Amino acid sequence: MSNRTEVGAAGPSPDVESAYGLFAPLAEKYWGPDLHNGYWYGSEDDTSLEDASARLTELVADRLRAGPGDRVLDVGCGNGRPAVAVGSRTGAAVTGIDVNRSALGAAAEHAAANGVGDRVSFECADALDPPFHPGSFDAALLIESSLHFELDELLPSLARMLRPSGRLVLETPYAKVPLTERTRRRTAEYYEMIQAVSLDTLPRHLEVADAAGLEPVEFVDITENTAQTWPRALERLREHWSEIERVLGSELAERAVRVVDDWRAMPEVGFMVMTLRRRERAPGSD
């Protein structure tokens, strides 16, 4: 049985920008500007969605082991909130790349407003063909963006961008078990909506990483820690449902909620933070 599921063409779809252009403004307004999972320590943790999302960014940032003088690549940086947080927290120079030009404009404004525009910058670029020399970065991160790429194309591309011993930290959904045809169908509807590509198991991540010259440093399952994210976001969305329907239309709005509900309830899907490190000599590296 396969360790992964395919739900679309390889590489970032040309519809990714339009998909996020449709949903992101509402999500930023009611979910929170970070547009990713929150992290809670337990059911009694009453941290707000915004602060819990910032906590998850900090968790990823600390695993980069980056500091002043280092260069960090943020892949799928979106509106730049995590990149700015990483730059502020570590003192490193951060370059964010994304295919969404409007999000990149907002990212640059956010960096300037937070006083880090001199060392946190953004470029419109494809992670599978990044415009940087091999070995340009000391570390790289992906926060819920690897699902827009085929893993066996993404990891080798990013490994080439890293210097020897450079770290790659992924916060991402993953398949806890090989998916059945039934679960593939349920997964595909969500992935189609957000224009994602694939969902991979932990063994598949390790297999592809090894072939790319990346060795595992740490794996943390954060499924339970992120479980409050969607219920809290949905509560806010329902409070402002009239605007959601006005922007998306009632049919699309209800479908989006149903699809995300179904996705988040799947026991076969979890969330993880994985830290990888480039070997001193990666296969195929310069």
C-alpha positions in Angstrom: 0.0 0.0 0.0 1.3 3.5 -0.9 2.8 5.8 1.7 1.3 8.8 0.0 -1.7 10.1 -1.9 -1.7 12.1 -5.1 -4.4 14.7 -5.5 -3.1 16.9 -8.3 -0.2 17.8 -10.7 3.3 18.0 -9.4 4.7 21.4 -8.3 2.8 24.5 -7.3 -0.5 24.9 -9.2 -1.1 28.1 -11.0 -4.4 28.2 -9.0 -2.6 28.3 -5.6 -2.5 32.1 -5.8 -6.2 32.5 -6.6 -7.2 29.9 -4.0 -5.4 31.9 -1.2 -6.5 35.2 -2.7 -10.1 34.0 -2.2 -9.8 32.6 1.4 -6.9 34.4 2.9 -8.4 37.9 3.5 -11.3 36.4 5.5 -9.0 34.0 7.3 -6.6 36.8 8.3 -9.5 38.8 9.6 -11.2 36.1 11.7 -8.7 33.3 12.1 -5.7 35.5 12.7 -2.9 36.9 10.5 -0.5 33.9 10.8 -2.8 31.7 8.8 -1.5 28.5 10.3 -2.2 26.1 13.3 -2.0 27.2 16.8 -0.2 25.3 19.5 -1.7 24.6 22.9 -0.2 22.7 25.9 -3.5 21.0 26.8 -7.3 21.3 27.0 -7.0 23.7 30.0 -4.7 26.1 28.0 -6.9 29.1 27.2 -4.3 30.9 25.0 -5.9 32.9 22.2 -5.8 31.6 18.6 -3.4 34.5 17.6 -1.0 33.8 20.5 -1.1 30.0 20.0 -0.3 30.5 16.3 2.7 32.8 17.3 3.7 30.0 19.8 3.9 27.5 16.9 6.0 29.9 14.9 8.4 30.2 17.8 8.6 26.4 18.1 9.7 26.2 14.5 12.0 29.1 14.8 13.9 27.6 17.8 14.5 24.4 15.9 16.3 26.3 13.1 19.2 27.0 15.5 19.8 30.2 13.6 21.3 33.4 14.9 22.8 36.8 13.8 24.9 36.4 10.6 22.9 33.3 9.4 20.6 33.2 6.4 17.2 31.6 6.6 14.8 30.7 3.8 11.1 30.7 4.4 9.3 28.6 1.8 5.7 29.5 1.1 6.0 32.6 3.3 2.6 34.0 2.5 2.0 37.4 4.2 5.4 37.2 6.0 4.2 37.0 9.6 6.3 33.9 10.4 9.3 35.2 8.5 9.3 38.5 10.4 8.8 36.6 13.7 11.8 34.3 12.8 14.0 37.3 11.9 13.0 39.1 15.1 13.5 36.1 17.4 16.8 34.8 15.9 18.5 37.9 14.6 19.1 36.1 11.3 18.5 37.4 7.8 15.4 35.8 6.4 14.3 35.5 2.8 10.7 34.5 2.2 9.6 33.1 -1.2 6.0 32.6 -2.4 4.0 32.6 -5.7 1.4 34.9 -4.3 2.4 38.4 -5.3 -0.2 40.3 -3.3 0.8 38.4 -0.2 4.4 39.3 -0.8 3.5 43.0 -0.9 1.8 42.7 2.4 4.8 40.8 3.7 7.3 43.5 2.8 5.0 46.1 4.5 4.8 44.0 7.6 8.6 43.6 7.8 9.1 47.4 7.4 6.5 48.2 10.0 8.3 45.9 12.5 11.7 47.4 11.9 13.3 44.4 10.2 12.9 45.4 6.6 16.7 45.6 6.2 17.2 41.8 6.8 13.8 40.2 6.2 13.0 40.3 2.5 10.6 38.6 0.1 10.8 37.3 -3.5 8.3 35.8 -5.9 9.9 32.4 -6.6 9.1 28.7 -7.1 10.6 26.5 -4.4 11.4 23.9 -7.0 13.5 26.4 -9.0 14.7 28.9 -6.5 16.9 31.8 -7.7 19.7 31.2 -5.3 23.1 29.6 -5.5 23.5 26.1 -3.9 24.5 26.3 -0.3 23.1 29.9 0.2 21.3 29.3 3.4 22.1 28.1 6.9 18.5 27.0 7.6 15.1 26.7 5.9 11.5 26.4 7.2 8.1 25.5 5.8 5.0 26.1 7.8 2.1 24.2 6.3 3.4 24.8 2.7 5.1 21.5 1.8 1.7 20.0 0.9 1.7 22.2 -2.3 4.7 20.2 -3.7 5.7 16.7 -4.5 8.0 15.7 -1.7 10.5 14.0 -4.0 10.9 17.3 -5.9 10.8 19.6 -2.9 13.3 18.1 -0.5 16.2 17.7 -3.0 15.6 21.3 -4.2 15.8 22.6 -0.6 18.7 20.4 0.3 20.7 22.0 -2.5 20.0 25.4 -1.0 21.4 24.5 2.4 25.0 24.6 3.5 26.5 21.4 5.0 24.8 20.8 8.4 22.1 23.3 7.5 18.7 22.6 9.1 15.3 22.2 7.4 12.3 22.4 9.7 8.8 21.4 8.4 5.5 22.0 10.2 3.1 20.0 8.1 0.1 17.7 8.0 1.1 14.0 7.4 -0.5 10.7 6.9 -0.3 8.7 10.1 -0.9 5.5 8.2 -1.0 4.6 4.4 -4.3 6.0 3.1 -7.1 3.8 1.8 -9.1 4.7 -1.3 -11.9 6.0 1.0 -9.6 8.3 2.9 -7.8 9.4 -0.3 -11.2 10.6 -1.6 -11.9 12.5 1.7 -8.4 14.1 1.5 -8.7 15.0 -2.1 -11.7 17.3 -1.6 -9.8 19.4 0.9 -6.6 19.4 -1.2 -8.6 20.4 -4.3 -10.1 23.3 -2.4 -6.7 24.8 -1.3 -4.9 23.6 -4.4 -2.5 21.2 -2.6 -0.8 18.2 -4.1 0.2 15.4 -1.8 0.1 13.9 1.7 2.9 11.7 2.8 3.6 9.3 5.7 6.5 9.7 8.1 8.4 6.8 6.5 8.0 8.5 3.1 9.4 11.8 4.5 12.4 9.9 5.9 13.0 8.0 2.7 12.9 11.1 0.4 15.0 13.0 2.9 17.7 10.4 3.0 17.9 10.3 -0.8 18.2 14.1 -0.8 21.1 14.0 1.6 19.1 15.1 4.7 19.3 13.2 8.0 16.6 13.3 10.7 17.3 15.3 13.8 13.8 15.3 15.5 10.2 14.4 14.9 7.4 15.7 17.1 3.8 14.8 16.6 1.7 17.9 17.4 -1.7 16.7 16.4 -3.2 17.0 19.9 -1.5 20.4 20.4 -3.0 21.8 17.3 -6.5 20.3 17.7 -8.1 23.5 19.1 -7.2 25.5 15.9 -10.2 24.7 13.7 -12.9 24.7 16.4 -11.7 28.1 17.6 -11.5 29.5 14.1 -14.9 28.1 13.2 -16.5 29.7 16.2 -15.2 33.1 15.0 -16.3 32.5 11.4 -19.9 31.6 12.6 -20.0 34.8 14.6 -19.4 36.7 11.3 -21.2 34.4 9.0 -23.1 37.1 7.1 -19.8 38.6 5.8 -18.5 35.1 5.0 -21.6 34.4 2.9 -21.5 37.8 1.3 -17.9 37.3 0.1 -17.9 33.6 -0.8 -21.6 33.0 -1.4 -23.6 30.7 0.9 -22.9 27.5 -1.1 -19.1 27.9 -1.2 -19.0 29.0 2.4 -20.9 26.0 3.7 -18.9 23.7 1.5 -15.6 25.1 2.7 -16.7 24.6 6.4 -17.9 21.0 5.7 -14.6 20.1 3.8 -12.4 21.5 6.6 -14.5 19.8 9.2 -14.2 16.5 7.5 -10.4 17.0 7.0 -9.7 17.9 10.6 -11.7 15.0 11.9 -9.8 12.3 10.0 -7.8 10.2 12.5 -5.5 9.1 9.7 -4.2 12.7 9.3 -1.9 14.3 11.9 0.4 17.3 12.2 4.1 17.1 12.8 7.2 19.2 13.2 10.2 17.5 11.6 13.8 18.8 11.8 16.2 17.6 9.1 19.9 18.4 8.7 21.9 18.4 5.5 24.8 15.9 5.5 28.3 17.2 5.0 28.2 15.7 1.5 24.7 15.4 0.0 24.1 13.2 -3.1 24.3 15.3 -6.2 25.4 18.4 -4.4 28.1 20.7 -5.7 
